[in-house]
Amino acid sequence: MADQAFLKYYTTDSVLNRYGGTLQSLYSNHTPIRPAGSYRFYKLVASKVTYAVGNNEAVMSAIPTSLRSYVTPGYMQFRAFDLRGYPIALCLGVKMTRGDASRVCIGGGSNNNIRSCGDFVGWDGGYRSRATTYSPSSTGRPLYYIDSSILIFTR
């Protein structure tokens, strides 16, 4: 299975050590649980990645076309927010500079809106912009990303 991965990357800057040593401590101090206001991209926690498989071009080829100018590839971002201020837990392979993180990142949650809750909240592109199996739409990820497994290992 490992040889079928289309992206594999790791951080080398000890990002977890800077935030208490675990994902739990990082998210306890930079919680993605509460909605944000205008400070959505202030104090983001992002770490540069080194690719074992794939590259920045492979990451960007799966980003919805209307959001490509709002992301920087080559990072793993812990905590982001959608346009309504609802939290998104993790941006894989990119950091958001603005735009709708629910279309790019994983792990959203909202008590008020079903479209803001779930692992792959906005990856389908919504009702007007459907992605195809291998190509993103203007607002949705390729469907093969949704069928993928995401494994996070820490030490």
DSSP file (Angstrom, degrees, kcal/mol; ACC not computed):
  #  RESIDUE AA STRUCTURE BP1 BP2  ACC     N-H-->O    O-->H-N    N-H-->O    O-->H-N    TCO  KAPPA ALPHA  PHI   PSI    X-CA   Y-CA   Z-CA
    1    1 A M    >         0   0    0      0, 0.0     3,-2.1     0, 0.0     4,-0.3   0.000 360.0 360.0 360.0 -37.0    0.0    0.0    0.0
    2    2 A A  G >   +     0   0    0      1,-0.3     3,-1.2     2,-0.2     0, 0.0   0.827 360.0  58.7 -59.8 -31.2    2.8    2.5    0.8
    3    3 A D  G 3  S+     0   0    0      1,-0.2    -1,-0.3     3,-0.0     0, 0.0   0.594  98.4  61.0 -74.9  -8.4    3.9    2.4   -2.8
    4    4 A Q  G <  S+     0   0    0     -3,-2.1    -1,-0.2     2,-0.0    -2,-0.2   0.484  75.5 118.1 -92.8  -4.4    0.5    3.6   -3.9
    5    5 A A    <   -     0   0    0     -3,-1.2     3,-0.1    -4,-0.3    49,-0.1  -0.401  47.0-165.4 -64.7 134.0    0.7    6.9   -2.0
    6    6 A F  S    S+     0   0    0      1,-0.3     2,-0.3    -2,-0.1    -1,-0.2   0.624  78.5  28.6 -94.6 -15.3    0.6    9.9   -4.2
    7    7 A L        +     0   0    0     47,-0.1     2,-0.3     2,-0.0    -1,-0.3  -0.981  60.2 163.7-143.3 134.1    1.8   12.2   -1.4
    8    8 A K  E     +A   53   0A   0     45,-2.4    44,-2.8    -2,-0.3    45,-1.9  -0.964  16.5 153.3-142.7 130.3    4.1   11.5    1.5
    9    9 A Y  E     -A   51   0A   0     -2,-0.3     2,-0.3    42,-0.3    42,-0.2  -0.976  19.8-162.6-152.7 166.2    5.7   14.3    3.5
   10   10 A Y  E     -A   50   0A   0     40,-2.1    40,-2.9    -2,-0.3     2,-0.3  -0.964  20.8-118.1-147.3 159.8    7.1   15.1    6.9
   11   11 A T  E     -A   49   0A   0     -2,-0.3    38,-0.2    38,-0.2     3,-0.1  -0.722  16.0-174.0 -98.6 153.8    8.1   18.1    9.0
   12   12 A T        +     0   0    0     36,-0.6    -1,-0.1    -2,-0.3    37,-0.1   0.294  68.0  81.0-126.0   5.7   11.6   18.6   10.3
   13   13 A D  S    S-     0   0    0     35,-0.3     5,-0.1     4,-0.0    -1,-0.1   0.223  97.2-117.1-103.2  16.0   11.2   21.7   12.5
   14   14 A S     >  +     0   0    0      1,-0.1     4,-1.5     3,-0.1     3,-0.3   0.884  48.2 169.5  54.6  43.7    9.8   20.0   15.6
   15   15 A V  H  > S+     0   0    0      1,-0.2     4,-0.6     2,-0.2     3,-0.2   0.871  72.6  51.3 -56.6 -40.4    6.5   21.8   15.3
   16   16 A L  H >4>S+     0   0    0      1,-0.2     5,-3.8     2,-0.2     3,-1.0   0.884 104.4  56.9 -67.4 -36.4    4.9   19.6   18.0
   17   17 A N  H >45S+     0   0    0     -3,-0.3     3,-1.0     1,-0.3    -1,-0.2   0.854 102.9  55.4 -61.8 -33.5    7.7   20.2   20.4
   18   18 A R  H 3<5S+     0   0    0     -4,-1.5    -1,-0.3     1,-0.2    -2,-0.2   0.702 112.8  43.4 -70.2 -18.8    7.1   24.0   20.1
   19   19 A Y  T <<5S-     0   0    0     -3,-1.0     3,-0.3    -4,-0.6    -1,-0.2  -0.113 137.6 -68.4-122.5  36.1    3.5   23.5   21.1
   20   20 A G  T < 5S-     0   0    0     -3,-1.0    -3,-0.2     1,-0.2    -2,-0.1   0.361  73.7 -85.8 100.0  -4.9    3.7   21.0   24.0
   21   21 A G  S   <S+     0   0    0     -5,-3.8     2,-0.3    -6,-0.2    -4,-0.2   0.249 101.7  64.9  96.0 -13.7    4.9   17.8   22.2
   22   22 A T  S  > S-     0   0    0     -6,-0.4     4,-2.2    -3,-0.3    -1,-0.2  -0.932  82.0-116.0-138.5 162.1    1.5   16.3   21.0
   23   23 A L  H  > S+     0   0    0     -2,-0.3     4,-2.7     1,-0.2     5,-0.2   0.878 116.8  57.8 -62.1 -36.2   -1.3   17.1   18.7
   24   24 A Q  H  > S+     0   0    0      1,-0.2     4,-1.8     2,-0.2    -1,-0.2   0.924 107.9  44.5 -61.0 -44.5   -3.5   17.3   21.8
   25   25 A S  H  > S+     0   0    0      2,-0.2     4,-1.7     1,-0.2    -1,-0.2   0.895 112.4  52.4 -69.3 -37.7   -1.4   20.0   23.4
   26   26 A L  H  X S+     0   0    0     -4,-2.2     4,-1.9     1,-0.2    -2,-0.2   0.953 114.1  42.2 -59.9 -49.3   -1.2   22.0   20.1
   27   27 A Y  H  < S+     0   0    0     -4,-2.7     6,-0.2     1,-0.2    -1,-0.2   0.754 108.6  59.9 -73.1 -23.1   -4.9   22.0   19.6
   28   28 A S  H  < S+     0   0    0     -4,-1.8     3,-0.4    -5,-0.2    -1,-0.2   0.887 115.6  34.3 -67.3 -37.6   -5.6   22.7   23.3
   29   29 A N  H  < S+     0   0    0     -4,-1.7    -2,-0.2     1,-0.2    -1,-0.2   0.714 131.7  31.7 -89.8 -22.6   -3.6   25.9   22.9
   30   30 A H  S  < S-     0   0    0     -4,-1.9    -1,-0.2    -5,-0.2    -2,-0.1  -0.495  90.0-168.8-129.4  59.9   -4.7   26.7   19.4
   31   31 A T        -     0   0    0     -3,-0.4     3,-0.3     1,-0.1    -3,-0.1  -0.219  24.2-162.9 -62.1 132.5   -8.1   25.2   19.4
   32   32 A P  S    S+     0   0    0      0, 0.0    -1,-0.1     0, 0.0    77,-0.1   0.240  73.5  91.0 -90.9  14.4  -10.0   24.8   16.2
   33   33 A I  S    S+     0   0    0     -6,-0.2    56,-0.0    53,-0.1    -2,-0.0   0.863  73.0  61.8 -82.2 -37.7  -13.2   24.4   18.2
   34   34 A R  S    S-     0   0    0     -3,-0.3    76,-0.0     1,-0.1    51,-0.0  -0.675  88.1-105.1 -97.7 146.6  -14.5   28.0   18.5
   35   35 A P        -     0   0    0      0, 0.0     2,-0.3     0, 0.0    51,-0.2  -0.236  34.5-140.0 -62.3 153.3  -15.6   30.2   15.5
   36   36 A A        -     0   0    0     49,-2.7     4,-0.1     1,-0.1     2,-0.0  -0.757   8.1-154.2-112.9 160.2  -13.3   33.0   14.5
   37   37 A G    >   -     0   0    0     -2,-0.3     3,-0.8     0, 0.0    -1,-0.1   0.233  66.9 -34.8-102.3-130.9  -14.0   36.6   13.5
   38   38 A S  T 3  S+     0   0    0      1,-0.3     3,-0.3     2,-0.1    47,-0.0   0.566 126.1  72.8 -73.9  -7.9  -11.8   38.8   11.3
   39   39 A Y  T >   +     0   0    0      1,-0.2     3,-2.0     2,-0.1    -1,-0.3   0.063  57.5 131.3 -93.0  25.7   -8.6   37.3   12.7
   40   40 A R  T <  S+     0   0    0     -3,-0.8    -1,-0.2     1,-0.3    -2,-0.1   0.782  78.8  32.0 -52.9 -34.9   -9.1   34.0   10.9
   41   41 A F  T >  S+     0   0    0     -3,-0.3     3,-0.6    56,-0.1     2,-0.3   0.247  94.0 110.4-110.2  12.6   -5.5   33.9    9.5
   42   42 A Y  T <  S+     0   0    0     -3,-2.0    -3,-0.0     1,-0.2     0, 0.0  -0.698  86.6   6.1 -85.7 138.4   -3.8   35.6   12.4
   43   43 A K  T 3  S+     0   0    0     -2,-0.3    -1,-0.2     1,-0.2     2,-0.1   0.865  85.3 173.3  59.3  40.3   -1.5   33.4   14.5
   44   44 A L    <   -     0   0    0     -3,-0.6     2,-0.7    52,-0.1    -1,-0.2  -0.476  29.7-132.8 -74.8 152.8   -1.8   30.3   12.3
   45   45 A V  E     +B   78   0B   0     33,-0.9    33,-3.3    34,-0.3     2,-0.3  -0.932  38.7 160.1-108.5 111.6    0.4   27.4   13.1
   46   46 A A  E     -B   77   0B   0     -2,-0.7     2,-0.4    31,-0.3    31,-0.2  -0.975  21.7-161.7-135.2 147.9    2.1   26.0   10.0
   47   47 A S  E     -B   76   0B   0     29,-2.2    29,-2.1    -2,-0.3     2,-0.1  -0.994  24.8-116.7-132.1 134.0    5.1   23.9    9.5
   48   48 A K  E     -B   75   0B   0     -2,-0.4   -36,-0.6    27,-0.2   -35,-0.3  -0.387  33.6-145.9 -65.7 144.2    7.2   23.5    6.3
   49   49 A V  E     -A   11   0A   0     25,-2.4     2,-0.4   -38,-0.2   -38,-0.2  -0.824   9.0-146.0-114.4 154.6    7.2   19.9    4.9
   50   50 A T  E     -A   10   0A   0    -40,-2.9   -40,-2.1    -2,-0.3     2,-0.4  -0.977  26.7-128.9-113.4 130.8    9.8   17.8    3.0
   51   51 A Y  E     +A    9   0A   0     -2,-0.4   -42,-0.3   -42,-0.2     3,-0.2  -0.648  30.5 173.8 -86.7 132.1    8.4   15.5    0.4
   52   52 A A  E    S+     0   0A   0    -44,-2.8     2,-0.4     1,-0.4   -43,-0.2   0.710  88.0  14.7 -94.5 -35.5    9.2   11.8    0.3
   53   53 A V  E    S+A    8   0A   0    -45,-1.9   -45,-2.4     2,-0.0    -1,-0.4  -0.994 122.2   9.1-137.4 132.3    6.7   11.3   -2.5
   54   54 A G        -     0   0    0     -2,-0.4     2,-0.3   -47,-0.2   -47,-0.1  -0.384  65.6-130.6  95.0-175.0    5.2   14.1   -4.5
   55   55 A N     >  -     0   0    0     -2,-0.1     4,-1.9    -5,-0.1     3,-0.2  -0.931  37.8 -76.3-163.3 179.9    5.9   17.8   -4.7
   56   56 A N  H  > S+     0   0    0     -2,-0.3     4,-2.7     1,-0.2     5,-0.2   0.862 125.9  55.8 -60.1 -36.2    4.3   21.2   -4.6
   57   57 A E  H  > S+     0   0    0      2,-0.2     4,-1.9     1,-0.2    -1,-0.2   0.901 106.3  50.2 -64.3 -40.6    3.0   20.9   -8.1
   58   58 A A  H  4 S+     0   0    0      2,-0.2     4,-0.5     1,-0.2    -1,-0.2   0.899 112.2  48.1 -64.0 -40.4    1.2   17.6   -7.2
   59   59 A V  H >< S+     0   0    0     -4,-1.9     3,-1.4     1,-0.2     4,-0.3   0.949 112.8  47.4 -63.3 -49.0   -0.4   19.3   -4.2
   60   60 A M  H >< S+     0   0    0     -4,-2.7     3,-1.1     1,-0.3    -1,-0.2   0.784  99.7  67.5 -66.5 -27.3   -1.4   22.4   -6.2
   61   61 A S  T 3< S+     0   0    0     -4,-1.9    -1,-0.3     1,-0.2    -2,-0.2   0.706 103.8  46.0 -67.1 -16.8   -2.9   20.3   -9.0
   62   62 A A  T <  S+     0   0    0     -3,-1.4    -1,-0.2    -4,-0.5    -2,-0.2   0.436  88.3 104.0-103.3  -2.0   -5.6   19.1   -6.5
   63   63 A I  S <  S-     0   0    0     -3,-1.1     5,-0.1    -4,-0.3    77,-0.1  -0.627  87.9 -97.4 -79.5 136.1   -6.5   22.5   -5.1
   64   64 A P    >>  -     0   0    0      0, 0.0     3,-2.0     0, 0.0     4,-0.6  -0.268  34.5-122.8 -52.3 136.8   -9.7   24.0   -6.4
   65   65 A T  G >4 S+     0   0    0     72,-1.7     3,-0.7     1,-0.3     4,-0.3   0.814 108.2  54.8 -58.7 -35.0   -8.9   26.4   -9.2
   66   66 A S  G 34 S+     0   0    0     72,-1.8    -1,-0.3    71,-0.2    73,-0.1   0.606 111.6  45.9 -75.4  -9.1  -10.6   29.4   -7.6
   67   67 A L  G X4 S+     0   0    0     -3,-2.0     3,-1.9    71,-0.2     4,-0.3   0.433  79.6  98.3-111.4  -1.5   -8.5   29.0   -4.4
   68   68 A R  G X< S+     0   0    0     -3,-0.7     3,-1.0    -4,-0.6    -2,-0.1   0.824  81.5  54.8 -61.0 -32.2   -5.0   28.4   -5.8
   69   69 A S  G 3  S+     0   0    0     -4,-0.3    -1,-0.3     1,-0.2    -2,-0.1   0.591 104.6  57.1 -76.7  -7.5   -3.9   32.0   -5.3
   70   70 A Y  G <  S+     0   0    0     -3,-1.9    27,-3.4    27,-0.1    28,-1.1   0.356  98.8  68.0-103.9   3.9   -4.9   31.7   -1.6
   71   71 A V  E <   - C   0  96B   0     -3,-1.0    25,-0.2    -4,-0.3    23,-0.0  -0.916  62.4-150.3-124.7 152.0   -2.7   28.8   -0.6
   72   72 A T  E     - C   0  95B   0     23,-2.4    23,-1.8    -2,-0.3     3,-0.3  -0.983  24.2-139.4-117.1 118.9    1.0   28.3   -0.3
   73   73 A P  E    S+ C   0  94B   0      0, 0.0    21,-0.2     0, 0.0   -17,-0.1  -0.300  75.4  55.4 -75.4 163.0    2.1   24.7   -1.0
   74   74 A G  E    S+     0   0B   0     19,-2.1   -25,-2.4     1,-0.3     2,-0.3   0.679  88.7  95.5  92.8  20.5    4.8   22.9    1.0
   75   75 A Y  E     -BC  48  93B   0     18,-0.8    18,-0.5    -3,-0.3     2,-0.4  -0.894  60.9-142.2-135.0 163.8    3.3   23.3    4.5
   76   76 A M  E     -BC  47  92B   0    -29,-2.1   -29,-2.2    -2,-0.3     2,-0.5  -0.989  26.4-160.4-123.3 119.7    1.1   21.6    7.0
   77   77 A Q  E     -BC  46  91B   0     14,-2.2    14,-3.2    17,-0.7     2,-0.7  -0.882   8.8-153.9-108.4 129.9   -1.2   24.0    8.8
   78   78 A F  E    S+BC  45  90B   0    -33,-3.3   -33,-0.9    -2,-0.5    12,-0.2  -0.896  71.2   9.4-102.6 107.5   -2.9   23.2   12.1
   79   79 A R  E     +     0   0B   0     10,-2.0   -34,-0.3    -2,-0.7     2,-0.3   0.540  64.6 162.7  93.5 123.5   -6.1   25.3   12.4
   80   80 A A  E     - C   0  88B   0      8,-2.3     8,-3.0   -36,-0.1     2,-0.3  -0.910  24.7-129.2-153.3 176.1   -7.8   27.3    9.8
   81   81 A F  E     - C   0  87B   0     -2,-0.3    20,-1.2     6,-0.3    21,-0.1  -0.981  11.5-128.0-137.9 147.8  -11.3   28.8    9.3
   82   82 A D    >   -     0   0    0      4,-2.7     3,-1.8    -2,-0.3    18,-0.1  -0.208  47.0 -86.5 -81.5-178.0  -14.0   28.7    6.6
   83   83 A L  T 3  S+     0   0    0      1,-0.3    -1,-0.1     2,-0.1    17,-0.1   0.757 129.6  52.5 -64.3 -25.1  -15.6   31.9    5.2
   84   84 A R  T 3  S-     0   0    0      2,-0.1    -1,-0.3   -49,-0.0    16,-0.0   0.440 121.9-105.2 -89.4  -0.2  -18.2   31.9    8.0
   85   85 A G  S <  S+     0   0    0     -3,-1.8   -49,-2.7     1,-0.3    -2,-0.1   0.497  71.5 145.1  91.0   4.3  -15.5   31.6   10.7
   86   86 A Y        -     0   0    0    -51,-0.2    -4,-2.7     1,-0.1    -1,-0.3  -0.542  52.5-105.7 -77.6 144.2  -16.1   27.9   11.5
   87   87 A P  E     -C   81   0B   0      0, 0.0    22,-1.2     0, 0.0     2,-0.4  -0.366  27.0-166.5 -77.0 146.3  -13.0   26.0   12.4
   88   88 A I  E     -CD  80 108B   0     -8,-3.0    -8,-2.3    20,-0.2    20,-0.2  -0.996  13.5-147.9-126.9 132.6  -11.1   23.5   10.2
   89   89 A A  E     +     0   0B   0     18,-2.1   -10,-2.0    17,-0.5     2,-0.4   0.896  66.4  13.3 -75.3 -44.0   -8.5   21.3   11.9
   90   90 A L  E     -CD  78 106B   0     16,-2.3    16,-3.3   -12,-0.2     2,-0.6  -0.991  47.2-157.7-148.8 131.2   -5.8   20.6    9.4
   91   91 A C  E     -C   77   0B   0    -14,-3.2   -14,-2.2    -2,-0.4     2,-0.6  -0.945  24.3-149.0-107.9 116.6   -4.5   21.8    6.0
   92   92 A L  E    S-C   76   0B   0     -2,-0.6   -16,-0.2    12,-0.4     3,-0.1  -0.764  73.3  -7.7 -94.7 118.0   -2.5   19.1    4.4
   93   93 A G  E    S+C   75   0B   0     -2,-0.6   -19,-2.1   -18,-0.5   -18,-0.8   0.345 125.5  58.9  85.8  -6.7    0.3   20.1    2.1
   94   94 A V  E     -C   73   0B   0    -21,-0.2   -17,-0.7   -20,-0.2     2,-0.4  -0.945  64.8-139.4-144.4 163.3   -0.6   23.8    2.1
   95   95 A K  E     -C   72   0B   0    -23,-1.8   -23,-2.4    -2,-0.3     2,-0.3  -0.988  29.0-125.9-121.9 143.5   -1.2   26.8    4.4
   96   96 A M  E     -C   71   0B   0     -2,-0.4   -25,-0.2   -25,-0.2     3,-0.1  -0.665  23.6-179.5 -87.0 136.8   -4.1   29.1    3.7
   97   97 A T  S    S-     0   0    0    -27,-3.4     2,-0.3     1,-0.5   -26,-0.2   0.642  73.5 -37.6-103.7 -23.9   -3.5   32.9    3.3
   98   98 A R  S    S+     0   0    0    -28,-1.1    -1,-0.5   -31,-0.1     2,-0.1  -0.933  94.5  74.9-176.8-178.2   -7.2   33.6    2.8
   99   99 A G  S    S-     0   0    0     -2,-0.3     2,-0.9    -3,-0.1   -18,-0.1  -0.466  91.3 -29.7  95.2-169.0  -10.2   32.1    1.2
  100  100 A D    >   -     0   0    0      1,-0.2     3,-1.6    -2,-0.1     4,-0.3  -0.755  47.2-171.8 -95.2 100.0  -12.5   29.2    2.2
  101  101 A A  G >> S+     0   0    0    -20,-1.2     4,-3.5    -2,-0.9     3,-1.4   0.727  79.5  72.6 -64.0 -22.6  -10.4   26.6    4.1
  102  102 A S  G 34 S+     0   0    0      1,-0.3    20,-2.0     2,-0.2    -1,-0.3   0.747  94.8  53.6 -66.4 -20.5  -13.3   24.1    4.1
  103  103 A R  G <4 S+     0   0    0     -3,-1.6    -1,-0.3    18,-0.1    -2,-0.2   0.573 124.0  24.6 -85.3 -10.9  -12.6   23.6    0.4
  104  104 A V  T <4 S+     0   0    0     -3,-1.4   -12,-0.4    -4,-0.3    -2,-0.2   0.698 114.8  56.0-122.3 -36.7   -8.9   22.8    1.0
  105  105 A C  S  < S-     0   0    0     -4,-3.5    17,-0.3   -14,-0.1     2,-0.3  -0.399  70.1-122.4-104.2 174.6   -8.5   21.5    4.6
  106  106 A I  E     +D   90   0B   0    -16,-3.3   -16,-2.3     1,-0.2   -17,-0.5  -0.821  68.9  44.1-119.9 157.2  -10.0   18.7    6.7
  107  107 A G  E     +     0   0B   0     12,-2.5   -18,-2.1    -2,-0.3    12,-0.2   0.988  60.1 174.8  82.8  69.2  -11.9   18.3    9.9
  108  108 A G  E     -DE  88 118B   0     10,-2.8    10,-1.7   -20,-0.2     2,-0.3  -0.612   8.1-171.5-102.4 163.9  -14.6   20.9   10.3
  109  109 A G        +     0   0    0    -22,-1.2     2,-0.3     8,-0.2     8,-0.2  -0.944  14.2 154.7-158.3 135.4  -17.3   21.4   12.9
  110  110 A S        -     0   0    0     -2,-0.3     6,-0.1   -24,-0.1   -76,-0.0  -0.949  28.9-154.3-156.3 137.2  -20.3   23.5   13.4
  111  111 A N  S    S+     0   0    0     -2,-0.3     3,-0.1     1,-0.1    -1,-0.1   0.669  97.1  47.0 -81.5 -17.4  -23.5   23.0   15.5
  112  112 A N  S    S+     0   0    0      1,-0.2     2,-0.4     4,-0.1    -1,-0.1   0.669 108.8  44.9-100.8 -19.9  -25.5   25.2   13.3
  113  113 A N    >   -     0   0    0      1,-0.1     3,-1.8     3,-0.0    -1,-0.2  -0.957  54.2-158.1-139.4 116.0  -24.8   24.2    9.7
  114  114 A I  G >  S+     0   0    0     -2,-0.4     3,-1.2     1,-0.3    -1,-0.1   0.797  97.2  61.2 -61.5 -29.4  -24.6   20.7    8.3
  115  115 A R  G 3  S+     0   0    0      1,-0.3    -1,-0.3     7,-0.0    11,-0.0   0.562 102.9  52.5 -75.1  -7.1  -22.4   22.0    5.4
  116  116 A S  G <  S+     0   0    0     -3,-1.8     2,-0.4    -6,-0.1    -1,-0.3   0.150  97.1  81.1-109.8  17.3  -19.8   23.1    7.9
  117  117 A C    <   +     0   0    0     -3,-1.2    -8,-0.2    -8,-0.2     2,-0.2  -0.985  65.6  53.6-131.1 128.5  -19.5   19.7    9.7
  118  118 A G  B >  S-E  108   0B   0    -10,-1.7   -10,-2.8    -2,-0.4     3,-0.7  -0.684  84.1 -78.0 138.7 170.7  -17.5   16.7    8.7
  119  119 A D  T 3  S+     0   0    0      1,-0.3   -12,-2.5   -12,-0.2     2,-0.3   0.911 127.5  27.2 -68.5 -43.8  -14.1   15.4    7.7
  120  120 A F  T >  S+     0   0    0    -14,-0.2     3,-0.9     1,-0.2     4,-0.4  -0.539  80.7 170.3-117.9  62.4  -14.2   16.7    4.1
  121  121 A V  T <  S+     0   0    0     -3,-0.7     3,-0.2    -2,-0.3    -1,-0.2   0.842  73.5   8.8 -49.0 -59.0  -16.6   19.6    4.6
  122  122 A G  T >  S+     0   0    0    -20,-2.0     3,-1.5   -17,-0.3    -1,-0.3   0.195  92.1 110.1-113.0  16.8  -16.4   21.4    1.3
  123  123 A W  T <   +     0   0    0     -3,-0.9    18,-1.6     1,-0.3    -1,-0.2   0.695  67.3  68.8 -70.1 -17.5  -14.4   19.1   -0.8
  124  124 A D  T 3  S-     0   0    0     -4,-0.4     7,-0.8    -3,-0.2    -1,-0.3   0.624 106.8-120.6 -76.9 -10.1  -17.3   18.2   -3.0
  125  125 A G    <>  -     0   0    0     -3,-1.5     4,-0.7    14,-0.4     3,-0.4   0.416  46.0 -99.3  89.5  -2.6  -17.4   21.7   -4.5
  126  126 A G  T  4  -     0   0    0      1,-0.2    13,-0.1     2,-0.1    14,-0.0  -0.354  58.4 -51.8  82.3-167.9  -21.0   22.4   -3.4
  127  127 A Y  T  4 S+     0   0    0      1,-0.2    -1,-0.2    -2,-0.1     3,-0.2   0.674 132.9  42.4 -83.7 -17.8  -24.0   22.2   -5.6
  128  128 A R  T  4 S+     0   0    0     -3,-0.4     2,-0.3     1,-0.2    -1,-0.2   0.609 113.4  44.8-105.8 -14.2  -22.8   24.3   -8.5
  129  129 A S     <  -     0   0    0     -4,-0.7     2,-0.3     8,-0.1    10,-0.3  -0.682  68.8-174.0-137.3  80.3  -19.3   23.2   -9.0
  130  130 A R        -     0   0    0     -2,-0.3    -5,-0.2    -3,-0.2     2,-0.1  -0.590  16.6-138.3 -81.4 131.8  -18.8   19.4   -9.0
  131  131 A A        -     0   0    0     -7,-0.8     2,-0.2    -2,-0.3    10,-0.1  -0.425  15.5-131.4 -79.1 161.0  -15.3   18.0   -9.1
  132  132 A T        -     0   0    0      3,-2.1    11,-2.3     8,-0.1    12,-0.3  -0.484  35.1 -88.2-103.1-179.7  -14.5   15.0  -11.3
  133  133 A T  S    S+     0   0    0      9,-0.2    11,-2.1     1,-0.2    12,-0.2   0.909 121.8  13.4 -57.3 -46.2  -12.5   11.9  -10.3
  134  134 A Y  S    S+     0   0    0      8,-0.2    -1,-0.2     9,-0.2    -3,-0.0   0.462 119.5  64.4-114.7  -2.6   -9.1   13.3  -11.2
  135  135 A S  S    S-     0   0    0      6,-0.1    -3,-2.1   -73,-0.0     8,-0.3  -0.971  72.1-129.6-126.1 137.5   -9.6   17.0  -11.7
  136  136 A P        -     0   0    0      0, 0.0     5,-0.2     0, 0.0     2,-0.1  -0.412  20.3-137.8 -74.2 158.8  -10.6   19.7   -9.2
  137  137 A S        -     0   0    0      3,-1.7   -72,-1.7    -8,-0.2   -71,-0.2  -0.316  42.7 -81.6 -97.1-169.0  -13.5   22.0  -10.0
  138  138 A S  S    S+     0   0    0    -74,-0.2   -72,-1.8   -73,-0.2   -71,-0.2   0.815 129.1  12.1 -66.4 -27.4  -13.4   25.7   -9.3
  139  139 A T  S    S+     0   0    0    -10,-0.3   -14,-0.4   -74,-0.1     2,-0.3   0.408 117.5  73.8-128.7   1.0  -14.4   25.0   -5.7
  140  140 A G        -     0   0    0    -16,-0.2    -3,-1.7   -15,-0.2   -75,-0.2  -0.880  69.1-122.2-123.9 153.1  -14.0   21.3   -5.2
  141  141 A R        -     0   0    0    -18,-1.6   -10,-0.2    -2,-0.3    -6,-0.1  -0.436  46.1 -86.1 -79.6 158.2  -11.2   18.8   -4.7
  142  142 A P    >>  -     0   0    0      0, 0.0     3,-1.3     0, 0.0     4,-0.8  -0.382  38.1-122.0 -61.0 146.6  -10.7   15.8   -7.0
  143  143 A L  H 3> S+     0   0    0    -11,-2.3     4,-1.4     1,-0.3     3,-0.3   0.782 107.4  68.2 -65.9 -27.2  -12.8   12.8   -5.9
  144  144 A Y  H 34 S+     0   0    0    -11,-2.1    -1,-0.3   -12,-0.3     4,-0.2   0.785  95.4  58.0 -65.6 -23.2   -9.8   10.5   -5.5
  145  145 A Y  H X4 S+     0   0    0     -3,-1.3     3,-1.2   -12,-0.2    -1,-0.2   0.889 103.6  51.4 -67.4 -39.2   -8.7   12.7   -2.6
  146  146 A I  H 3< S+     0   0    0     -4,-0.8    -2,-0.2    -3,-0.3    -1,-0.2   0.827 108.6  51.5 -68.1 -31.1  -11.9   12.0   -0.8
  147  147 A D  T 3< S+     0   0    0     -4,-1.4    -1,-0.3     2,-0.1    -2,-0.2   0.442  95.7 100.0 -82.3  -0.6  -11.4    8.3   -1.3
  148  148 A S  S <  S-     0   0    0     -3,-1.2     2,-0.4    -4,-0.2    -3,-0.1  -0.392  71.5-123.8 -86.1 161.5   -7.9    8.5    0.1
  149  149 A S        -     0   0    0     -2,-0.1     2,-0.5     2,-0.0    -2,-0.1  -0.847  16.9-152.7-101.0 142.1   -6.7    7.6    3.6
  150  150 A I        -     0   0    0     -2,-0.4     2,-0.4     2,-0.0    -2,-0.0  -0.969  13.1-173.4-117.5 119.0   -4.9   10.2    5.6
  151  151 A L        -     0   0    0     -2,-0.5     2,-0.5     2,-0.0    -2,-0.0  -0.938   5.9-165.5-114.4 133.3   -2.4    8.9    8.2
  152  152 A I        -     0   0    0     -2,-0.4     2,-0.4     2,-0.0    -2,-0.0  -0.975   6.5-173.0-121.1 120.7   -0.6   11.1   10.7
  153  153 A F        -     0   0    0     -2,-0.5     2,-0.3     2,-0.0    -2,-0.0  -0.924   3.9-179.2-112.9 136.5    2.4    9.7   12.6
  154  154 A T              0   0    0     -2,-0.4  -132,-0.0     1,-0.1    -2,-0.0  -0.925 360.0 360.0-127.9 157.1    4.1   11.5   15.4
  155  155 A R              0   0    0     -2,-0.3    -1,-0.1  -134,-0.0  -133,-0.0   0.305 360.0 360.0-143.7 360.0    7.1   10.7   17.5
